[in-house]
């Protein structure tokens, strides 16, 4: 929890700044509306955290979000009765993509950066081939309520957050961090590295599916709905103090990083800063967060010396 304190402090400052510019933000409806908008990114960050803390990357989640929305619109096409079967199919699709990413990375020994970059291109190409750049179909009202109605979006976010925290406090979470910290030592101690990473990639795919369902609710159907989300998720995780390369960081801090990033974008919008600067700001934040982590880690990892300092040779 201590590792999450810095990002929580930054989040509090940004939320206070938003409230000063827009007093409506202090009302329950205003704050919950912010949480609803941030929910997809927070869920993506939770999934991305599982992969990054194990020492890997998942660059496919943005394209997977787009696929989820486009497929849902095409299959439902306004038919309310098709909503629940399609929702189940979307979760299975996310699980399958994550499982493929994990299998290629762990069993075929392809670096996860290459594996998921390739999957991102495959999914992007499949969407363009299927839609010609103009998605067809329509989402049902029952489907859209998950992202459009604040109560459903917040409930989904709370369920995912609680599940992620409980997962990381279980044996799985400890072994995941151990693998990211030292894969060889973890394997020698009996940890099934391949299985644990497979689960991490699979859960990342499922988180992208859930995020896609929420985004489809209030962002509508578009072939660009998930564009750039993979980099936003990575930025959020790093902003939360999670170390690239694995072994350090908490899922609470990762999700707080996503809320902080969304709060920063909200504040910039309130001040009328051009949306074209969004990627620039995101790049600066990512570089600064990684640099800060690199400077801070030697002090965090330094061994504590007991007794008189003068007795140490």
Rosetta blueprint (number, residue, H / E / L):
1 X L
2 X H
3 X H
4 X H
5 X H
6 X H
7 X H
8 X H
9 X H
10 X H
11 X H
12 X H
13 X H
14 X H
15 X H
16 X H
17 X H
18 X H
19 X H
20 X H
21 X H
22 X L
23 X H
24 X H
25 X H
26 X H
27 X L
28 X H
29 X H
30 X H
31 X H
32 X H
33 X H
34 X H
35 X H
36 X H
37 X H
38 X H
39 X H
40 X H
41 X H
42 X H
43 X H
44 X H
45 X H
46 X H
47 X H
48 X H
49 X H
50 X H
51 X H
52 X H
53 X L
54 X L
55 X L
56 X L
57 X L
58 X L
59 X L
60 X L
61 X H
62 X H
63 X H
64 X H
65 X H
66 X H
67 X H
68 X H
69 X H
70 X H
71 X H
72 X H
73 X H
74 X H
75 X H
76 X H
77 X L
78 X L
79 X L
80 X H
81 X H
82 X H
83 X H
84 X H
85 X H
86 X H
87 X H
88 X H
89 X H
90 X H
91 X H
92 X H
93 X H
94 X H
95 X H
96 X H
97 X H
98 X H
99 X H
100 X H
101 X H
102 X H
103 X H
104 X H
105 X H
106 X H
107 X L
108 X L
109 X L
110 X L
111 X L
112 X H
113 X H
114 X H
115 X H
116 X H
117 X H
118 X H
119 X H
120 X H
121 X H
122 X H
123 X H
124 X H
125 X H
126 X H
127 X H
128 X H
129 X H
130 X H
131 X H
132 X L
133 X L
134 X L
135 X L
136 X L
137 X L
138 X L
139 X L
140 X L
141 X H
142 X H
143 X H
144 X H
145 X H
146 X H
147 X H
148 X H
149 X L
150 X H
151 X H
152 X H
153 X H
154 X H
155 X H
156 X H
157 X H
158 X H
159 X H
160 X H
161 X H
162 X H
163 X H
164 X H
165 X H
166 X H
167 X H
168 X H
169 X H
170 X L
171 X H
172 X H
173 X H
174 X H
175 X H
176 X H
177 X H
178 X H
179 X H
180 X H
181 X H
182 X L
183 X H
184 X H
185 X H
186 X H
187 X H
188 X H
189 X L
190 X L
191 X L
192 X L
193 X H
194 X H
195 X H
196 X H
197 X H
198 X H
199 X H
200 X H
201 X H
202 X H
203 X H
204 X H
205 X H
206 X H
207 X H
208 X H
209 X H
210 X H
211 X H
212 X H
213 X H
214 X H
215 X H
216 X H
217 X H
218 X H
219 X H
220 X L
221 X L
222 X L
223 X L
224 X L
225 X L
226 X L
227 X L
228 X L
229 X H
230 X H
231 X H
232 X H
233 X H
234 X H
235 X H
236 X H
237 X H
238 X H
239 X H
240 X L
241 X L
242 X L
243 X L
244 X L
245 X L
246 X L
247 X L
248 X L
249 X L
250 X L
251 X H
252 X H
253 X H
254 X H
255 X H
256 X H
257 X H
258 X H
259 X H
260 X H
261 X H
262 X H
263 X H
264 X H
265 X H
266 X H
267 X H
268 X H
269 X H
270 X H
271 X L
272 X L
273 X L
274 X L
275 X H
276 X H
277 X H
278 X H
279 X H
280 X H
281 X H
282 X H
283 X H
284 X H
285 X H
286 X H
287 X H
288 X H
289 X H
290 X H
291 X H
292 X H
293 X H
294 X H
295 X H
296 X H
297 X H
298 X H
299 X H
300 X H
301 X H
302 X L
303 X L
304 X L
305 X L
306 X L
307 X L
308 X L
309 X H
310 X H
311 X H
312 X L
313 X L
